[in-house]
Amino acid sequence: MRFSLDEVLAGMLATVEADDFTDDPARVAALIERLAGQFALFAPLAHGVDASALSQALATLEQRQCIQHVDSRYVLSAEGRAQCVGSKRTLFNQQDREQLEAAAREFATL
């Protein structure tokens, strides 16, 4: 995989309109696996998303203060979103950013 799972998640969070999302790892993993069938950027995850890898990716985003765990949800602050936007602009090319933006529309349903 060209990018780490936390980088891909941050790229989606840069675009997603909602300020929070579920902390249910099974739902997040299922969505990522669906996205793997739709977008080349996610294709390496088509075989499945390991729960521990997903937990580690979310923990990394928490450590970087992009998200906070509050009342069974992950919350994205304005500062966290700004960090995610910076990462998205730095790490991803235009085609990747377009895929992240399309994926974010589905991620917003969590």
N, C-alpha and C positions, 0 to 999 in steps of 0.2 A: 504494500500500500504506500502510495506516494506521501500521504499525510497521515499524521496520527489521528486517532479518533477524537481526541479533545480539540484538535485544530479544525476538523470537519464540523464538529458540534458548534464551535465558536463561530465558524463561518455562517452556519445557519442562523445562529442567534443574532448575528449582526443584522439580519434582515427580517426576522420574524416580528410580526406586529404585537403579539401578546407579550406581556411582561412576566408571565409565569408559565410553568408547564409541570406536568405530573412527575412525581418522583418514583413512579412504578417502573422498575427496570424492564419488566416483561413488555410493557406497552411501548417504551422507547425502543427497545431492541426489535420488536416486531415492525415498527415503523421504519427503522433503519434498514431492515432486511427487505421491506417493500421498496424502499427508495433504491436499493441496490439493483433491483430489476428495471428501474426506470432511468437511472442516471449513471453514466460511466464513472463519475467520480466516486460513487458508492459501490461500484461493481466488486471490488475486493471483499466486501462485506456480505456478499450474496450467500456464502456458505453458513452464515449465522454470526451473531454478535455474542461473544462470551460475556456473561453477566459480570464477571470480575473485571474485564477490560472496560466495560461500560461504567462500572462503579469507579474505577480508577480515573477514567476520562472526566467524569463529573467531579470527582474529588480534586483533580487538577484545576478545573475551572473554578471551583470554590477557593482553592489556595491562591489562585491569581485574582480573586475577588471579582470574578465576572458574574458569578451567581451565588446565591445564598439559599440554604435549605430552611424553609419556614413553613410550618403547619402542613406537612406532607406535600409540599410543592417546592419547586425550585423557582426562585425569583431573580429576575434580571433587572439590575438597577440601571440608571442612566449612565453611570460611570462604567459599569460592566459592559453595557452595550457599546460604549465608545471604544473600549479595549477590543471587543470582538470586531468592530468595524475596522479598526487599525490592523488587526491580524488578517482579516479578510483581504484588505487592499494590498497588504505586503506579501502574503503567501500565495495567493491564488491568481491565475491568469483570467482573462475575460471569460473564456468558455467555462472555467470552473466556477466563477462567480455567478454566471447565469444559471448553472445547475444548482448551486447553493440557494439562490433566490427562489427557484421553482420548488426546491425541496422544502424551503422554509414555509411555503404556503401549506404544505401538508403537515409539517411539524407543528404549525399553529393549531392544529386540531386536537393536540394532546391535552 
